[in-house]
Amino acid sequence: MGTDAYRMDFRTREQFIRDIEKGNARESLAITLFRNFLKSRFKFTGEIVENGCDMSGDFIEDISKVTAGADYLVGDNKLSLEVKTSTCHNTTIYLKVKQVDSYIRQGASVLYVNGIERPVPAFTFWTMEDLKEIKRICERVIPPNGINGGKESFKIDALNFTWLTFGGKEKKYVRF
């Protein structure tokens, strides 16, 4: 399988472009909500700057310009932050094994927003140490229904983590 086919997860070019646009819009919303949360909860005034690939949602034609760098750099320390979202409130989450390995190598953390398209999305924050623990304890599977393009992923039980709404309230996870 060529590099382009690998990144497209067997989608057509048109499907891939639509998915990138939608995914970037969800990630942009997630980082805006997170920035507002940090500002209201912790008086955070630092910068959150784009990193990694172009975050415009445009298709990157030149494969050499596609990077695995974390999506954002946060604050004065430039913490590497990857943003992941799910449209619904999922109790099972799948993270690609190769991506988790990449985040650990980068020393990155992951902001995971569950239910980004629901009225009350919730988030959890996984540090590099949390990702190492996920790697150690979570089962490696090929997700069902073409999730993650059929690539080996860690199967994560959302109920094992603390979730917050962007208003700061803890959320217990149930599918709704």
Number of C-alpha atoms within 10 A of each C-alpha: 6 6 8 13 12 12 13 16 15 15 14 11 13 10 12 16 17 14 16 19 16 13 18 18 14 20 23 16 16 24 20 13 19 17 19 17 17 16 13 14 12 9 10 13 13 14 13 19 13 16 18 16 16 15 18 13 18 12 17 14 9 8 10 7 10 14 12 13 18 23 24 22 20 17 14 10 8 13 16 25 28 24 19 19 23 18 14 15 22 17 14 12 18 22 21 21 16 12 15 21 15 15 22 17 10 16 16 24 22 21 20 21 30 27 18 22 15 13 7 14 23 26 25 16 18 19 18 21 13 14 19 15 12 17 20 11 12 14 12 17 16 18 19 10 8 11 16 15 18 15 18 17 24 24 21 19 13 19 13 9 14 14 22 19 18 21 14 14 10 13 14 13 17 10 9 8
